[in-house]
Amino acid sequence: MSKAFVVVNPASGHYDHDAVGAAIERAASVGDRASEFRRVASGESVPDIVRDGLARGFDMFVAVGGDGTVSGVVEGLDGSSAPVAIIPAGTGNLVARGLRIPLNPVRAAGLIAGDHDIRTVDAMRVDSRVFVLN
């Protein structure tokens, strides 16, 4: 059974947290996939949260937030081959726009279990941080 680790940044953008959470839960449960939601508290490190999820055996990650949240999830997965689903819930959502992910978070969540492409994207390292957007 695969396990999805959902990293939610409640400080990102303006969206209906309950509706998006329910849509992700529905999508993540397809195919007998267990999921765990982890809300990022102020001052917490997204990469550290993701590294903890990776160490606990999660093999798929969902970034719910903006471009900074996506970069933090990718940084935490550095060296891993685990896929990342992006639920755009930030202000600009430039990574999601560039990948043509629906900007409606509920529609984007539906891609987890529905028809979707898996793409490899380039990232850049600046000192010890990893970014997917310059």
C-alpha positions as CSV (number, residue, x, y, z in Angstrom):
1,M,0.0,0.0,0.0
2,S,1.4,3.4,-0.9
3,K,1.3,6.2,1.6
4,A,0.6,9.9,0.8
5,F,2.0,12.6,3.0
6,V,0.1,15.9,2.6
7,V,1.9,19.1,3.6
8,V,-0.6,21.9,4.1
9,N,0.6,25.5,4.5
10,P,-2.5,27.3,5.9
11,A,-0.7,30.6,5.6
12,S,-0.7,30.3,1.8
13,G,-3.4,32.2,-0.2
14,H,-7.1,32.1,0.4
15,Y,-9.0,28.9,-0.2
16,D,-11.6,26.7,1.5
17,H,-9.4,24.4,3.7
18,D,-12.2,22.0,4.4
19,A,-13.2,21.5,0.7
20,V,-9.6,21.1,-0.4
21,G,-8.8,18.7,2.4
22,A,-11.8,16.6,1.6
23,A,-10.9,16.5,-2.1
24,I,-7.3,15.5,-1.3
25,E,-8.6,12.8,1.1
26,R,-10.9,11.4,-1.6
27,A,-8.1,11.4,-4.2
28,A,-5.5,10.0,-1.9
29,S,-7.7,7.1,-0.8
30,V,-8.2,5.8,-4.3
31,G,-6.2,2.6,-4.8
32,D,-6.1,1.8,-1.1
33,R,-3.6,4.6,-0.4
34,A,-3.2,5.7,3.2
35,S,-2.7,9.4,3.8
36,E,-1.6,11.8,6.6
37,F,-2.2,15.5,6.7
38,R,0.5,17.7,8.3
39,R,-0.3,21.4,8.7
40,V,2.8,23.6,8.8
41,A,2.9,25.8,11.9
42,S,4.6,29.2,11.9
43,G,8.3,28.9,12.1
44,E,8.4,25.2,11.2
45,S,10.7,24.0,8.4
46,V,8.8,22.4,5.5
47,P,11.9,20.4,4.3
48,D,12.3,19.0,7.8
49,I,8.7,18.0,8.0
50,V,9.0,16.2,4.6
51,R,12.2,14.5,5.6
52,D,10.4,13.1,8.7
53,G,7.6,11.8,6.4
54,L,10.1,10.2,4.1
55,A,11.8,8.5,7.0
56,R,8.4,7.2,8.2
57,G,7.8,5.4,4.8
58,F,5.6,7.8,2.9
59,D,6.2,7.4,-0.8
60,M,4.1,10.2,-2.3
61,F,4.0,13.8,-1.2
62,V,1.3,16.5,-1.8
63,A,2.3,20.2,-1.5
64,V,-0.7,22.4,-0.6
65,G,0.4,26.0,-0.7
66,G,2.3,28.4,-2.9
67,D,5.7,28.3,-4.7
68,G,7.6,28.4,-1.4
69,T,5.7,25.4,-0.1
70,V,6.4,23.5,-3.3
71,S,10.1,24.4,-3.1
72,G,10.2,23.3,0.6
73,V,8.7,19.9,-0.2
74,V,11.1,19.4,-3.1
75,E,14.0,20.4,-0.9
76,G,12.9,17.8,1.7
77,L,12.8,15.1,-0.9
78,D,16.3,15.9,-2.3
79,G,17.9,12.6,-3.3
80,S,14.5,10.8,-3.3
81,S,12.5,9.6,-6.2
82,A,9.1,10.2,-4.5
83,P,6.6,12.1,-6.6
84,V,5.1,15.4,-5.6
85,A,1.5,16.4,-6.4
86,I,1.0,20.2,-6.3
87,I,-2.3,21.7,-5.0
88,P,-1.9,25.4,-5.8
89,A,-3.1,27.4,-2.9
90,G,-0.7,30.3,-2.8
91,T,-0.8,33.8,-4.2
92,G,1.1,33.5,-7.5
93,N,1.3,29.7,-8.0
94,L,3.9,30.1,-10.8
95,V,5.1,26.5,-10.6
96,A,1.6,25.2,-11.0
97,R,0.9,27.6,-13.8
98,G,4.1,26.6,-15.6
99,L,3.1,22.9,-15.3
100,R,-0.5,23.6,-16.4
101,I,-2.0,22.4,-13.1
102,P,-5.5,23.7,-12.6
103,L,-5.4,26.7,-10.3
104,N,-8.6,25.6,-8.6
105,P,-7.3,23.5,-5.6
106,V,-10.2,21.1,-5.7
107,R,-9.8,20.4,-9.4
108,A,-6.0,20.0,-8.9
109,A,-6.6,17.5,-6.1
110,G,-8.7,15.5,-8.5
111,L,-5.6,14.9,-10.6
112,I,-4.0,12.8,-7.9
113,A,-6.4,9.9,-8.6
114,G,-7.5,10.9,-12.1
115,D,-5.7,11.4,-15.4
116,H,-2.4,13.1,-14.9
117,D,1.2,13.3,-16.2
118,I,4.2,12.7,-14.1
119,R,7.0,15.1,-15.1
120,T,10.6,15.5,-14.0
121,V,11.4,19.1,-13.3
122,D,14.7,20.9,-12.8
123,A,15.5,22.4,-9.4
124,M,18.4,24.6,-8.3
125,R,20.4,24.6,-5.2
126,V,21.5,27.9,-3.6
127,D,23.8,27.2,-0.7
128,S,21.8,24.5,1.2
129,R,18.4,25.4,-0.1
130,V,16.6,23.9,-3.1
131,F,14.2,25.9,-5.3
132,V,11.9,25.0,-8.2
133,L,11.4,28.7,-9.1
134,N,14.0,31.4,-9.5
